Amino acid sequence: MEVEHTPLPGIGMRHCFTTERGRRVGVVTHHASGRRDLVHDDGSDPDSSCSLTLTRAEAIALAGLLGILDIVDVTDGPDHRIPDPEPQTGPGS
């Protein structure tokens, strides 16, 4: 899988890849604030996209749901590891 790295002047950097079904998924990192937006589109129209801004805790929870916390060491500075989020249970769990 190839990940594209695209500078966004005045904004930051976009990192995207295309899924097997032709959907583009990526993250836009804002230089000034460090904010990260999850973005996706259908690949057929580059002007139609959707984004979602996540807090750091939400991004960590999403990584946990995707099962990638075991390969990503999440830190908040050089000597402070952020604990993994507790598993979420919903109705009927």
DABELWO-V842360 format. One record per residue. N is the residue number from 1. RES is the residue in three letters. PHI is phi in whole degrees, 0 to 359 (999 if undefined). OMEGA is omega in radians with two decimals (* if undefined). Layout:
# DABELWO-V842360
N,RES,PHI,OMEGA + N,RES,PHI,OMEGA
This chain:
# DABELWO-V842360
1,MET,999,-3.14 + 2,GLU,259,3.09 + 3,VAL,257,3.12 + 4,GLU,270,3.10 + 5,HIS,244,-3.05 + 6,THR,239,3.05 + 7,PRO,293,3.08 + 8,LEU,244,-3.05 + 9,PRO,308,3.14 + 10,GLY,79,-3.10 + 11,ILE,240,-3.08 + 12,GLY,165,-3.07 + 13,MET,223,3.07 + 14,ARG,247,3.07 + 15,HIS,241,-3.06 + 16,CYS,225,2.94 + 17,PHE,216,3.13 + 18,THR,253,3.13 + 19,THR,285,3.11 + 20,GLU,300,-3.14 + 21,ARG,269,3.07 + 22,GLY,88,3.09 + 23,ARG,275,3.08 + 24,ARG,260,-3.11 + 25,VAL,230,3.14 + 26,GLY,194,3.12 + 27,VAL,228,3.01 + 28,VAL,256,3.10 + 29,THR,257,-3.13 + 30,HIS,272,-3.11 + 31,HIS,300,-3.00 + 32,ALA,295,-3.02 + 33,SER,257,-3.04 + 34,GLY,81,3.13 + 35,ARG,301,3.09 + 36,ARG,236,3.10 + 37,ASP,247,3.03 + 38,LEU,277,-3.10 + 39,VAL,234,3.04 + 40,HIS,205,3.05 + 41,ASP,211,-3.08 + 42,ASP,268,3.08 + 43,GLY,84,-3.10 + 44,SER,273,3.13 + 45,ASP,226,-3.07 + 46,PRO,296,3.14 + 47,ASP,271,3.11 + 48,SER,256,3.12 + 49,SER,215,-3.13 + 50,CYS,227,3.10 + 51,SER,229,-3.13 + 52,LEU,218,3.10 + 53,THR,268,-3.14 + 54,LEU,247,2.97 + 55,THR,288,3.13 + 56,ARG,300,-3.14 + 57,ALA,297,3.11 + 58,GLU,294,3.11 + 59,ALA,296,3.11 + 60,ILE,294,3.11 + 61,ALA,297,3.11 + 62,LEU,296,3.09 + 63,ALA,300,3.09 + 64,GLY,295,3.12 + 65,LEU,296,3.13 + 66,LEU,279,3.10 + 67,GLY,77,-3.11 + 68,ILE,248,3.10 + 69,LEU,295,-3.13 + 70,ASP,288,3.12 + 71,ILE,248,3.13 + 72,VAL,242,3.07 + 73,ASP,271,-3.06 + 74,VAL,271,3.14 + 75,THR,233,3.05 + 76,ASP,236,-3.07 + 77,GLY,111,-3.00 + 78,PRO,294,-3.05 + 79,ASP,235,-3.07 + 80,HIS,232,3.11 + 81,ARG,274,3.09 + 82,ILE,277,-3.12 + 83,PRO,296,3.09 + 84,ASP,297,3.13 + 85,PRO,292,3.08 + 86,GLU,292,3.08 + 87,PRO,302,-3.14 + 88,GLN,268,3.06 + 89,THR,239,-3.13 + 90,GLY,247,3.11 + 91,PRO,302,3.11 + 92,GLY,84,-3.14 + 93,SER,276,*
